[in-house]
Amino acid sequence: MQGKRTTGTDHDDGDGPDYGNDTGLDGDAGTGYGFDSDIGIDDGFGSDAGIDNGIGYGVGSAYGDGSGYGNDSDTGFDGGNGDGDDTVSFTQKGLKLMETITIHFTLWFQKGYIADPYFPEREELINIQKLSGMNRARTEAKREQALKEYLRRQEMSQEAYEALEKRALRPWYRDGDQHIIIPSHQFYGCLIEGGKTLSASQRPCDPDNLRHILQLSDWATGKDKEDGIYERLVMPKSGTGQPLSNQRALRKNPFIAQFHATGTISFFLSDIPDAQRITDFVSYCGQRVGVGASRKMGYGRYTIAEHQVT
């Protein structure tokens, strides 16, 4: 609140220069007492004792709300533009930009999801089978003999090998309670591949930085076991994509179908100011890319059922 310009009246005793009749933004006229010191009671906006010489200490003056050192002053949050606290300071802006936004998603998988995980145990199992030479054997007996001889040289028992094989061929990623989940690294892969198909103006961030900018959780499916087995004939190929044989091989994978998956995506407001861009991006990736295995056959595709920003 700003005072109106008035003229203060000073009661001079005649012994010094008169600083009365001073004009200041002190509301109503202040009355000075003493040797022209103009120390008086400012009755304009409250009984605030101050120097009533036009730059007094009353409310609406040099140290008040309308000028030099008040809440609405040059040392206030607004940098002296007189607008008060409606403009935040540099520190406050920094804290605002570091605010974390989290979107809680519920995704609907209609056809289903196939995990086909690649655990570290599978890598170890493949190396054992490769180094033993069992895959080059033409008969089952020779295969078993080659493996047995290799395990003996490595001082690894048949029981340890079978336990490793069982762990390597687990069909699902699971949480601590053994519920089936979609791990975050598979969902990262979905979003990164989706980002590569969009222009810079359409995607929320560069795909190479997506793992740093977006923080993804694992996604709960509410499933404990598969709903069916997906079977198909495929042409065996090498790691470079070259066909190894013209004879098709039968592949089988368990799948879960018609379920909701719940998870979160978090990010800094400074990185992505508009949360709607993330929602649109996740929706696009669910329809055009998918998550998990056999995506070209329609598995792993999803739509957004619900989302909430916190």
Summary of the structure (lengths in Angstrom):
residues: 310
radius of gyration: 37.5
end to end distance: 37.1
largest distance: 126.4
contacts: 893
relative contact order: 0.13
helix: 29%
strand: 24%
